[in-house]
Structures are given as C-alpha cells and as structure tokens.
C-alpha cells in the first residue's frame, strides 16, 4: 500500500496541520523528558525551510474537559527553547474564529500550537465534524505522531478525509525501523520483559519469527509458575499461566529461554535487602524484582551472535535503581553489538533506556508505546490505513 511521503507534498509556502505526540512525562510543573519533542524537530525544520506556517496539535495527559493542569503551554515553552530563533505561539483553543484568524494573519515560518486536543471528547470519538474544524485551519496534513498511530482519533484518522496527507519524517523512520523487526536477519533474538502480561499476540509472533525468546520481568514468573516452580510472592498473571503452559508444550518450547537466578527481596521496598537465589529456590515470602548475574551471562551468550535483536519490556523493577541492574547490563551489551540491528519498542523499555542513557547506542528506540507493540505484533495501525486511503483519494489531485 502506498502513502504520500512528506517530500512528495507540495508544502512550499503552505499552512501545515502537524499532528505530533508531545504526551511527555511531566512532574511538579516541569517536563522531565523531552525526547518526544526533540524527535519531531526534523519534520518541523523541514517545513520551516519550505517557508510553511505550522499548526501543531497534540494531546497531553488524560483531561476530563478543559483543565489548566493539562494545558499545552509548557510544551510550547519547551519547543520555543529548542527553536530559539523561531516564533512559537500557543493558541487558546483547537479551532474557532479567533484561532483561524491568528493563523491566517501569521507570517511564514511561524509555529502555532493548538490547545490540548483531548479537551474535546470528539477527538477520541474520531468525530468527523471535529476533524473538519481542525482541517479548516490548514492546507495540508502531516502525521508525525507514531505514539498514537494505533488510536482511531479525529486528529489521526478522520482529518485525512479532508486534506492531502503525508507521514512525517519521524513516522516514516518508525515504520522503516520497526519493519526490520518483522523480517529479522538471523540469528535473531527477542527479549521480552516488563510488568504487563498481556502480550500473547506479541509473544506468538516472536516465537514464530525469532530463533530465541529471552524472558524477563514479571513474565518470567508466570512461565515458572506454569512449570509448577514456586515463585514466592512475585507478580504473576493467573489468566496467562494456561497460555504459558501451552507454549511450553508447543513446538516452540525450545526457543524459550527462562532466567536461572533472580535478585529477590523480602518486602516490596526500595530499602529492602537484596539476595540472589536460583530460579527454583524462591521462598514463600520472597519477591523477585530483577534478574540475577547468572541469567545476565546466559542472555548475553544468546545475544552475542545475534544479527537482529528486539527488546520489549524492562527485565526488572526499574523504578528502583537496585533492581535495574540486569536492564542496564543488557542495554550496555546491546550497545556494543557492532553487526546487529537492535530495536527497542514499548513505553517502559524506552523509558528505561533513556533514564540510564543507553538509548543512543541502539539502532532504534521507538517513541511509541502501544503503537510499537501493535505494529510489532503485526496489527494494522489506523493511522497508516488512513494515510493509505488518503493517497487513493488525493493522488490524482496532487499531480
């Protein structure tokens, strides 16, 4: 299926509606991680070089109606800091006469930022009237928000019915990079961890396409419990135990690599004393919170010859540094693999790699959480379908 590339849109001197994902971590009135904002800069700079006016739209948090707490003003301020020689103007709403006039009267190379899209319930309902109001602000639409590519929302899908539309440079990079994971060069290894245990589709794809799947995080304890191995009070998912049991009895069972030791504590606390125990020696009162050194060495043995590595989910409870040891060690090792494509997908994984300054050493760290996981699981993303349908609708008009 084809879609318009940004370089194929006649953007010169046009007003561009640019959907971005600036839903960044925010605490005590400050942005704690601006990675997503920085990731949009190549597309913004390309449009500025073409003398465009840019109307930026994003969601921020989960507001229930209008709320000063979820205003995009801090996002506009951060973008202005990153582009000190350009004018970034925050607007008081997402549409309306005043917003439209401000944009029309603005000069080329000016950046306008609409207020939080999710102040309107119509956004998440994929409402056509709301999308048409957004579309009336611009000549062309560019989607650079991979983080919401799996959402059927008005600023992602319905808006493409009204304007010629293209994928932004970040969105294209995400598609191209993650596509490598769907067609891995072998030997191939998938690392699967994290606290969320709803990864059946992802796990099945990994087992079908990859040579080995290294299991960490809470997922490991579900597999051990399926083997009737005591896991103490470690987190498990009773609904997933039956699935894990079937996988362990399937033709793919030889691909599953489980931990051989853990870092455990006797209470769920950052100050808890840490002990190292073998996988089959967890006591009833112990909770596993990280992989042990023997498991790290085992995983590295599998990773050392890999040509493709996909990583989803931290290997321990990374919120507390003492239980982030295996995640950091595996991250450092992947950064040293010279002849491998190394891809990380999922919000927690990216968060961990950025937190410990390991993201620059991998081939690609996705900016999308749920979108990356759905793409990797082989699911169709609504944003991409919309861009492909837009190409069919507008290709003759743009020739």
N, C-alpha and C positions, 0 to 999 in steps of 0.2 A: 504494500500500500504506500502511496506517495503522500507527502505533505509539503507545503511551501517551506523552504529554508529562509532564514532571515535575509540572507544575501540575495534572494530572489524577489523580495518585496520591494516595490518602488517607494522607499522610505524618505527619499530626499525632500526636505522642507515640509514633511508631513507631521501631523499630530498623532502620536502613537499611544494606544492604551497598553500599558505594560503590566501584566499580572506577575507579581513576584511572590515569594514566600519569605516574609520577614517575621514569621512567628518565632521569635528568638527568645532564649531564656532571659528572664527579667526578674530582678530582686532588689528590694529597697530603693525603687525608683531608678535603677540602673540596668543597662544591658550587660549581661555577664558573658555573653559570647556572640560576637558579631559576624561569625563565619558565613551565615546565610546572606547577610547584607553584602559582604565582600564578594561572595560568589556571583552576585548579579552585576557587578561592575563592568565586566567585559561587554555585556549586551548594552548597558547604559552608555558606555563610552562609544560604542559603535554607532548608536543612534545620535549621540551628540555630534559626532564627527560628520554626520549627514544632515546637520542643522535641523534636527527634529525638536518639536516640543514633546515632552514625555509626561504622560499621566500615569503615575504609579499607583497600583492598587494592591492591597494585601489584607489578610485577616490577621488578628493579633489576639491570642488568648481565646477564652470561651465566654464572651459577654452575653448577658441577657438584656438586650436592648442597649440604649445609649448609656455609656458609663465613662467618666473621666479616667477611671483606673485603667481602661483598655484603649485609651486614645493612642493614635499612632504618632503623636507629637515627638516622643523620644526617638522613634525610628527615623523621622525626618531630620531630627537634630544630628543623629549619628551618620546618616547619609551625607548631610552637609559637611560634617567633619571629614569624611572620606573623599569628598569632592569640593575642596575649599574654594576653587576658582569658578564654581558654577552656582546658580541660584536654585535652592530647593525651597518650595513654597508649600507648607501644609494647608490643606483646604478644610473647611468646617463640615463638609458633608461628602456623600458619594455621588450626588447628582443635584440637579436643580438649576434654576436660572442664574443665581449668583455664581455657582461653581462653573457653569458653562461660559458665562461672560468673562470670568477671571482667566480661564484657559484661552479663550479666543483673543483676549487683549494682551496675552503674554507674548514675549519675544521668543524667537527660536533659541534652542539650547537652554530653555528653562525647564526645570523639573517640578512638576506639581505632584503632591501626594494626597490622594483621597483619604477620607476618614475610614476607620475600620469597617470593612465590608460586612462583617458579622454583626454590626449594629442592626442590620436588617435581616429578618428571618427569611426573606425572599432569596437571599444569597444561597443558603443551604438547601432551599427547595428547588433550585435550578429554575427559578421563575423567569419566563420569557420577557414579561413587561419590565422587570427589574434589569435584566440583561440588556434590553433595548435602551433603557435610560443610560446605562453605562456606556453602551456603544455610541450613543449620540455625542459623546464628549470627544471622539477621535475619528481619524480617517482609517486607521489600520489597527489590528490587534496582534500583540506578541505575547505568547505564554512562555515565561521563564520560571514557572513555579512548579518544579518537579515534585516538591513536597506535598502538593495537593492534586497531583495528576490522577490519583485514584478516587478523587471526590467528584461526584456529578453535581457541581455547583454552578451558579449562574455566571460567575466571572471566569469559569474554567471551560464550561461546555456551551450553555445557551448563547453566550455572547458571540460565538463563532458563526451563528446563523446570520449575523447582521454585518460583519466586517471581514474583508480578506484577512487571513490569519496565518501566522507562522510560529514555529518553535524558536525560542531564544537560544543563545549560544550555550547557556548552562543546561537547558533541557536537552539539546542535541548531544552535549557531552555525556550527560547521564545515560541517555538511550544507547549511545555508542559504547560506552564503557561497560554498562551492565549487560549489554548484549553479548559481550565476550564471555560472561559467566554462563550464559545459556548454551554456548558452543565451546566448551573448555578444551584447551590443549592438554594432553596427558603426559605424565601422570597428573591427576587432578585431586585436590583435597578440599573438602568443605568443613569449616569449623562452625559448629552450631552450639550456642550457649544462651545466656540470658535468663531472665526470670519468667518471661512469658512462655507458656507451654502450648499455645495454640498455633503450632507450626506444622500441622500434618501435611498440608499441600507442599510446603517448602521442603520438608524432610523427604517426602516421596520423590520429588524432583531431584534432590541431591543424591539420593540412593540410586536413582536410575542413570544419572549422567556423570556421577563422580566416582573415582576409584575408592576413596575412603571418606568417611564422615566422622570427624572427631567431636565427641560430645562433651560439653562442659556446662557450667551454670546449673540451674535447678533441673534442667532437662536430664542431667546425668543421674540424679537421684530417682527420677521416675523410671528410667531404664533399669537401675539396680533393683528397685522395688519389684519390677516386673520379673526379675530373676530370683525373687524371694530373698534378696540380700538386705539385712537391716540397715536403715539409713538414719536412725535416731529420730530427731525432730526436724530434720532437713525438709525443705519445701518440696512437695510432690503434687502431682495432679492426678487424682483418682480416675478422672474421666479418660486420661491419656494412657493409663497403665495398660489397658487392654490393647490399645494401638501399639504401644511399645512391645508388648508380648508377641503380637503378630509379626512385627518387624524382625524380632529376634529369632523367630521360627521360619522366616521367609528366605528366599534365595539370596537376599541382600545382606543377610546377617553377618557375613564375613567382612562387609565394608564398615560396620560399626566399630569404632574404637572408643572404649569407655575408660574413664580415669582409673588409675591404680592406687592413688592416695589422695588425701584431702587435708586442707587446713581446717580444723574444727574449733568450736568454742563451746562452753557450757552454758552460755547465755547469749542472747541476741543483743550485743552491745559493742560499741567501738572500743571500749576499755577491757573487753573480755580477754582472758588469757588464751593464747593460740597454741594448739597442739597439732602435731602431724600424725595421722593414722592411715593405715592401709584401708583400701576401699571396703573390705569386709570386716573391719574392726570398729565401726562406729558404735558407741554406747548409746543406750536408750535416751539419755539426757543430752546428747551432743548434737550440735547443728553444724552441718558442713557449709562453709562460707567461701571457700576458694579451693583451687586445685593444688595439690602438693608438688614438690620438686621432681618426684619420680614421673608424675604424669606430664609435667612440662617437658622433661627429657624425652619421654615417649612420643609426645606430639611433635617435637622438633625432629625426631627421627623420620617421621612420615612427611613432614613439611620440607625437609632439606632437599629432596629430589623433585619436588612438585614444579610443574610448569604453569599451573593455574591454581590459585587459592581464593576461595570465597569465605568471608568471615561474617557471620551474623550472631550477635549476642556476646556480651562480656562473659568471661569464664568464672568470675567470682563476684562477690558483692562489692562492686567498685566504689560505692558511696563512702566506704571506709577504706582508707589507704592500705591498711594492713592486710586487707583481703583483695587487693588489686594486683598482687604480686604476679600471678600467672598471666593475667591480661597484659600487664606491662612487658613481661618477658617474651611472650609470644609476639606482641606487637613489635618489639625491638628486633626479634629474629626475622620477622617478615620483611622489615625494612632493609635487611641485609641480603635478601634473596635477589641476586642480580639478573637472573634469567627467568623470572616468573612474573606472571600477571597477578597482582594481589589486589583484590577488590573487597571493600567492606561496605555492608549495607545494613540499614536499621538504625533507628534513632539512638538507642543505648550504645551501640557499637561506635558510632561516630562521636558521641559524647565522650566516651572513654578515651578514644584515640586523641581527640582534641585536648581533653583535660590533661593527658600525660605527654602532650607534644609529640605524638607518634604519627599523626595523620599525613605529614608531608612526605614520609618515606614509603607510603604505599602507592600503587598505581592509581587507584581511585577510591575515595571515600565519599559515599553518596550523601547528598544533602537531604534526601527523602527518607523518612522512616517507614511508615506503612506503604508508601508508594513503591519504594525499593523492594520491599518484601513481596508485594503482589506482582511486581514485574519479574522478580527472580523466580517466583512460583509459576510463571508462565501465564498469568492472567492478563486479559486485555484491560488497559487503563482508559477510563472515559476521556481524559484529556487528549490522548493520542488518537482515539477514534474520532473525536470532534475535529481535530486538525486534519485528519484524513478526509472526512466528509466535507470540510471546508474547501479543501483542494479541488474536489469534484465540482463543488458549487461555483467556485470563483476562478478556476484556471483559465477559462476562455475570456473572461472579462479583463484579466491582467495581461493578456498577450498583446 
